[in-house]
Amino acid sequence: MSQKSLLNNIYLFKEMSDQELTQIMAIAETQSHSPGDEIFSQGDKATALYVISYGSVRIHREGQEGNEIPVATLGTGGHFGEMAFIDEEKRSATVTAIEKTDVVKVSYVKLMGLLEANPQISIKFYRALAKFLCGRLRLTTTDLSFAREKNLRHF
């Protein structure tokens, strides 16, 4: 799969034209990781978002007692690291390559420069990000409601 079609299948870039995708690709770089490599660690300063072009990663957090809490497993076409672009918080989880994995890395600094210089790209990007985060919030609300209802039934 070409880098352009890979990015075009990600919600953040889905509505962008070929010319706009070409501008995104110009600021992106490809990285390769071996099994067990940490792409970033919980608590790290966030500097980029990632799209998996080949392979798979495991996202996990460290619990209060030092135990590992699995969050997600993502494969080719998956993406991660976009939330900190907005809130500038440190990484909330660790991402580790499960197998040989190639990722497309988009630097926050370069992305911000591109968005500031191109209002049309910026509008499309932020609208897509807002819709995605709303979907995540709705899912979290549903999960919390279910958990609360389940807990109340035990009393």
Contacts in CASP RR format, 6 or more apart in sequence:
PFRMAT RR
TARGET T0000
AUTHOR 0000-0000-0000
METHOD contacts of the structure
MODEL  1
MSQKSLLNNIYLFKEMSDQELTQIMAIAETQSHSPGDEIFSQGDKATALY
VISYGSVRIHREGQEGNEIPVATLGTGGHFGEMAFIDEEKRSATVTAIEK
TDVVKVSYVKLMGLLEANPQISIKFYRALAKFLCGRLRLTTTDLSFAREK
NLRHF
1 53 0 8 1.000
1 76 0 8 1.000
3 25 0 8 1.000
3 28 0 8 1.000
3 30 0 8 1.000
3 53 0 8 1.000
3 104 0 8 1.000
4 18 0 8 1.000
4 21 0 8 1.000
4 22 0 8 1.000
4 25 0 8 1.000
6 51 0 8 1.000
6 53 0 8 1.000
6 77 0 8 1.000
6 104 0 8 1.000
7 13 0 8 1.000
7 21 0 8 1.000
7 24 0 8 1.000
7 25 0 8 1.000
7 28 0 8 1.000
7 51 0 8 1.000
7 104 0 8 1.000
8 14 0 8 1.000
8 16 0 8 1.000
8 21 0 8 1.000
9 77 0 8 1.000
10 51 0 8 1.000
10 77 0 8 1.000
10 78 0 8 1.000
10 79 0 8 1.000
11 128 0 8 1.000
11 131 0 8 1.000
11 132 0 8 1.000
12 49 0 8 1.000
12 79 0 8 1.000
12 82 0 8 1.000
12 125 0 8 1.000
12 128 0 8 1.000
12 129 0 8 1.000
12 132 0 8 1.000
13 20 0 8 1.000
13 21 0 8 1.000
13 24 0 8 1.000
13 125 0 8 1.000
13 128 0 8 1.000
14 128 0 8 1.000
15 124 0 8 1.000
15 127 0 8 1.000
15 128 0 8 1.000
16 24 0 8 1.000
16 121 0 8 1.000
16 124 0 8 1.000
20 118 0 8 1.000
20 120 0 8 1.000
20 121 0 8 1.000
20 124 0 8 1.000
23 114 0 8 1.000
23 118 0 8 1.000
23 121 0 8 1.000
24 106 0 8 1.000
24 111 0 8 1.000
24 114 0 8 1.000
24 121 0 8 1.000
27 106 0 8 1.000
27 107 0 8 1.000
27 110 0 8 1.000
27 111 0 8 1.000
27 114 0 8 1.000
28 104 0 8 1.000
28 105 0 8 1.000
28 106 0 8 1.000
29 104 0 8 1.000
29 105 0 8 1.000
29 107 0 8 1.000
30 53 0 8 1.000
30 102 0 8 1.000
30 103 0 8 1.000
30 104 0 8 1.000
30 105 0 8 1.000
31 39 0 8 1.000
31 102 0 8 1.000
31 103 0 8 1.000
31 105 0 8 1.000
32 100 0 8 1.000
32 101 0 8 1.000
32 102 0 8 1.000
33 39 0 8 1.000
33 97 0 8 1.000
33 100 0 8 1.000
33 101 0 8 1.000
33 102 0 8 1.000
33 103 0 8 1.000
34 97 0 8 1.000
34 100 0 8 1.000
35 97 0 8 1.000
35 98 0 8 1.000
35 99 0 8 1.000
35 100 0 8 1.000
36 96 0 8 1.000
36 97 0 8 1.000
36 98 0 8 1.000
37 96 0 8 1.000
37 97 0 8 1.000
37 101 0 8 1.000
38 94 0 8 1.000
38 95 0 8 1.000
38 96 0 8 1.000
38 97 0 8 1.000
39 50 0 8 1.000
39 57 0 8 1.000
39 95 0 8 1.000
39 96 0 8 1.000
39 97 0 8 1.000
39 103 0 8 1.000
40 46 0 8 1.000
40 91 0 8 1.000
40 94 0 8 1.000
40 95 0 8 1.000
41 91 0 8 1.000
41 94 0 8 1.000
42 61 0 8 1.000
42 62 0 8 1.000
42 90 0 8 1.000
42 91 0 8 1.000
42 92 0 8 1.000
42 93 0 8 1.000
42 94 0 8 1.000
43 90 0 8 1.000
43 91 0 8 1.000
43 92 0 8 1.000
44 90 0 8 1.000
44 91 0 8 1.000
45 90 0 8 1.000
45 91 0 8 1.000
46 81 0 8 1.000
46 84 0 8 1.000
46 85 0 8 1.000
46 88 0 8 1.000
46 89 0 8 1.000
46 90 0 8 1.000
46 91 0 8 1.000
46 108 0 8 1.000
47 107 0 8 1.000
47 108 0 8 1.000
47 109 0 8 1.000
48 81 0 8 1.000
48 105 0 8 1.000
48 106 0 8 1.000
48 107 0 8 1.000
48 108 0 8 1.000
49 79 0 8 1.000
49 80 0 8 1.000
49 81 0 8 1.000
49 82 0 8 1.000
49 85 0 8 1.000
49 105 0 8 1.000
49 106 0 8 1.000
49 108 0 8 1.000
49 111 0 8 1.000
50 79 0 8 1.000
50 80 0 8 1.000
50 81 0 8 1.000
50 95 0 8 1.000
50 103 0 8 1.000
50 104 0 8 1.000
50 105 0 8 1.000
50 106 0 8 1.000
51 77 0 8 1.000
51 78 0 8 1.000
51 79 0 8 1.000
51 103 0 8 1.000
51 104 0 8 1.000
51 106 0 8 1.000
52 74 0 8 1.000
52 75 0 8 1.000
52 76 0 8 1.000
52 77 0 8 1.000
52 78 0 8 1.000
52 79 0 8 1.000
52 101 0 8 1.000
52 102 0 8 1.000
52 103 0 8 1.000
53 76 0 8 1.000
53 77 0 8 1.000
53 102 0 8 1.000
53 103 0 8 1.000
53 104 0 8 1.000
54 76 0 8 1.000
54 100 0 8 1.000
54 101 0 8 1.000
54 102 0 8 1.000
55 75 0 8 1.000
55 76 0 8 1.000
55 97 0 8 1.000
55 98 0 8 1.000
55 99 0 8 1.000
55 100 0 8 1.000
55 101 0 8 1.000
55 102 0 8 1.000
56 73 0 8 1.000
56 74 0 8 1.000
56 75 0 8 1.000
56 76 0 8 1.000
56 97 0 8 1.000
56 98 0 8 1.000
56 99 0 8 1.000
56 101 0 8 1.000
57 73 0 8 1.000
57 74 0 8 1.000
57 75 0 8 1.000
57 80 0 8 1.000
57 95 0 8 1.000
57 96 0 8 1.000
57 97 0 8 1.000
57 98 0 8 1.000
57 101 0 8 1.000
58 70 0 8 1.000
58 72 0 8 1.000
58 73 0 8 1.000
58 95 0 8 1.000
58 96 0 8 1.000
58 98 0 8 1.000
59 70 0 8 1.000
59 71 0 8 1.000
59 72 0 8 1.000
59 73 0 8 1.000
59 74 0 8 1.000
59 80 0 8 1.000
59 93 0 8 1.000
59 94 0 8 1.000
59 95 0 8 1.000
60 68 0 8 1.000
60 69 0 8 1.000
60 70 0 8 1.000
60 71 0 8 1.000
60 93 0 8 1.000
60 94 0 8 1.000
60 96 0 8 1.000
61 68 0 8 1.000
61 69 0 8 1.000
61 71 0 8 1.000
61 92 0 8 1.000
61 93 0 8 1.000
61 94 0 8 1.000
62 68 0 8 1.000
62 69 0 8 1.000
62 94 0 8 1.000
63 69 0 8 1.000
71 93 0 8 1.000
73 98 0 8 1.000
74 80 0 8 1.000
80 95 0 8 1.000
81 91 0 8 1.000
82 129 0 8 1.000
82 132 0 8 1.000
83 89 0 8 1.000
83 92 0 8 1.000
83 133 0 8 1.000
84 90 0 8 1.000
84 91 0 8 1.000
84 92 0 8 1.000
84 108 0 8 1.000
85 108 0 8 1.000
85 111 0 8 1.000
85 129 0 8 1.000
86 129 0 8 1.000
86 133 0 8 1.000
114 121 0 8 1.000
115 121 0 8 1.000
115 122 0 8 1.000
115 125 0 8 1.000
115 126 0 8 1.000
116 122 0 8 1.000
END
